[in-house]
């Protein structure tokens, strides 16, 4: 029993905030990991990172207005996704530049809004909460809307699964087969913004890239087929999130009275999983077989 | 030949990009089972012509008439090493990659994919990641991807570039078989016509936006190509190969043969 208590500190399963955290954390981890596989394959990790950072402006607005951060993250992430796609840039270098500039502007806006938050509501916690997440502070009433957003994201992914895979493989192949590549690109960014919103609620706006990219990047190292890559990515995301929630809860007993941030544990676990996957796969940089 | 109607008819086709005329008044037609080389140097408009036939590029004037479905192998696809797709997954996407919804396991689809992998000689590496395959193996997978819907016309954009000599011969043989045995019309672009000489029924030779078209021996002649380029061009046949040589500086007019230094000549 004492060993069990060592891993699961007393009260872990009975705690309402832990239960909520596990539910919304799982939803965020799964959605992020699934769409993350496509984001990684499309080489749009930077766009994913930018969207999550920019969404922090939405989180700060929500704090100012006194509404749930979910709606702020969601609104701004979707708008930013639309803006990035409307810029319609095909050259990846140009796309990265514009993404970087939009990212800078978004974070600057966040700086202003957080400043106003602290001034008007004298809540220094806003910055930490928006940027680094506050999974244990999410009220149980947010479970339904967050599961709704997750369901929508998974549904959209299921709908465009094959054209999205084909477009990620090669846009020219896809357009020759009648796929409307730009529409698929826009839908990918929209699903991405839903995932980023969910992750921002869990581990914070600027850390949500970790759940988006890490599990997916680890999965594509190992899996040889798309279905398995998605399955593995979801599994890795879940392991990191559950492990992170558990360790954060346990950390109460390490430094009595003060828990360590969940986000620290989740992002650390994600990185460890990625390193382990690289070692497991042992894929050297160039392993093209000789002409056969 | 299954029918006597043309698979492809291109008439008086012109395509312009802002500030640049890419294709001027290009006309040709292809019959079932014909192999046609689309020859020209880099930038001569080969890719634009193929994309216009596919409907991915709008024409300024002229018309393209197709009789049947079209398969396409785009230029320079380098599969990402991290792509979690096996060769057979790529071929499968050729069948239903444009459909919405999740793919359900289907015996019919598996059989078609299996048959196509066999047809291009890709069974041995069907379960390997595409990113791990050699250039020649990747071309086979791409051809299977394009052919699985049984198109009447197969367009290939520089499928022989960056392949070693043996892989080039394998791919050319494969295209020839599809044309001869199944009546597929093959339009294949290349900057070097030599690997195609043995199988090519027709040629569309592009230079400076214009095209000389017809049977290979009618087009690849000093007078015809000189008129096309607007310069004096020498066409020399040696050891069963064709050398197209420009009078003047070697870099002034593209030489159709690359990668073989011995062929690059300058005539003062």
Interface residues (C-beta under 8 A of the other chain):
Chain A: X37 X40 X41 X158 X159 X160 X161 X162 X163 X165 X166 X169 X170 X172 X173 X174 X175 X176 X177 X178 X179 X217 X219 X220 X221 X223 X224 X225 X226 X228 X229 X283 X285 X287 X288 X289 X290 X291 X292
Chain B: X54 X56 X70 X72 X74 X75 X77 X79 X80 X81 X82 X83 X84 X85 X86 X89 X90 X93 X94 X96 X97 X98 X99 X100 X101 X102 X103 X124 X125 X127 X128 X129 X132 X133 X134 X135 X136 X137 X142 X145 X163 X164 X166 X167
